[in-house]
Amino acid sequence: MFAVDSELNSGSITDEQARQKKADIQRECDFYSAMDGSSKFVSGNVKAGIFITEQVGSENDRELVEMVLPDTEKPFPHLNLREQRKAFEDAGFHIIEEAETFRPIRFYDVGAFVWFAHIIEWEFPGFSVDRCFDQLLKMQEIIESGKPIEGTIHRYLIVARKE
């Protein structure tokens, strides 16, 4: 983060670019910190045990992201049951149980959606009310017509054993 501040102070990047770079760095730090334990299992550094994980999948909230930030890349495209199962099997794990689900998520209030988009900034990079104002107005029109704003959450579960 200090390097980003140095770039900002030298004038080589704007405030908005600095915020985006810091958000990207934080997103990567959060992801890799959360995955540290699982990476030890998948890399083969653990000799025996049972590993249980439930993860947010790569398709999580994609319809909602596209509504306000069209053409935004998936932050972690490899997070799905098929690819993660293969990674576990390649590391010598036996899959005991697996499941993947796609469930609806609905918003009946644009303010609630704005809060949601702000707290999971890795899925909605660069989201702001100012930047997405026109799209938020369209969402409000949908709500006023009596329909909710709908998306899909994506989760997957893997229970694996290594002996």
N, C-alpha and C positions, 0 to 999 in steps of 0.2 A: 504494500500500500504506500510505503514511503517513496518508491520509485514513481508512482502515479502522482503523488503530491509534488515531487520534483519536476515532473513534466508539466504539471499545471502551473507551478510557480515560474517556470522558465518561459511560459507562454506557448509551448509547443502543442498543447492540447487545450480544448475548451472545458468549461465547467461540466457541460453535459457529457463530453467524452470521458472526463475523469470519473464522473458518477457511474457511467456504464462500465468502465474498466474495473472500478472497485466492486461493482455488483458482480461482474464476471469472476473476479478473483474470489470473492466471498462464496459464490455459488460452487466453485470448484473446491474450495477448502471445506465447505460443509459436506459436499458429496463424498470427497475422499476420506474425511474424518469419519463419516457414518459408515463407510464401506471398509474401514481398516480391518475390523475383525473378520469380515467375510473374505477379504482379499487374502488373508493368511490361510484360510481354508482352501480357497480355490487355487492358490499358488502352490499348494502341496506342503506348506510348512507345518501343518498339523498332521500328526501321525494317525490318530483315531478319534472318533467322536461322532455325535449327531449334530447336525447343523440345521436350524430352523430359521427361516426368514420369510417375512411378508414384505413386499416392496411395492412402491408406486411404479406403475408401468409407463412406458414411453408414450402411450396414447392418452394418458391422463389429461383431461380438460382440453383436448385439442380443438374441439368445435368452438369452445369459448375463446380460446386464444385467437383462432382465425376470425372470430367476430370483431375483435378489437385491434388485433395486430396481424393482418393477413400476411401470409408467406413467412411467418416466423419459424425458424428451424426448431426441431425437437431438441431439447437440451441433452437428453440421454437416449438416443435412438435404439441402443442395444438392450435397454431394460424391458425385456419381454420374456415370457416363460420359455419359448423355444430356444433362444440364444443362451439364456442363463442355465437352462437344463444341460445344454451341450457343454458349457464351460465347467459345470460341476462334474459331469461324466468324464470329460477330458482330464480332469484333475484326480480321477480315481474314485469318485463318489458313486454310491448306489442310491438312486432316487427312491425314497420310501413313499412319498406322497407329493403330489403337485396339484395345483389348481390355479385357474386364472379367471377373473371376473371383470365384467364391464357393467357398471351400474349407473343409473341416471343421477344427475345432480341438477337441482332446479333453483332458480332465483326468482323471487317475486318482488324484488326491490333492487333498483340500480345501485343504491348506496351500499347494499350488502355485497353486490358483485364487485364494486370498486374496492371495498375493504379486502375481499378475497384476493383480487388480482394484486393488491399491494403486498399481502403477506406471503405470497408464493412467487416472488419476483423472478425466480429461475424459470418459471413457466411463462411469465408475462414480462419478458425483458424490455425495459424502457417504458413500461406502462405508466401513464399519467392521465389525469382527467383532461388536461389541456391537449395532450397529443391525441387522445382517443375520443374527444368530445363529440364529434359527429356520429361515431359508432355507438356511443353511449345514448345519444338521443334516439337512435334507431331502436336500441334495446328498450328504452323507456316507452316508445310507441307500441312495441310488442306487448309489454306488460299492461299498458293502458287498454289494449284490445282484449284483455282478459286471459292472456296466455303467459306462462312463465318463460324465462330464459333457460334453455336446457342445454346440458352438455353430458359428458360421460366420464365417469371415473374409471381408472384401470388399475387393478391390483393383481399381483400374483404371489403364490406361496410355493415354497420348495422346502421339503423335509428330506434331508440326505444323510447317509451314513458313510463314514470312512473307517475302514478297519485296518 
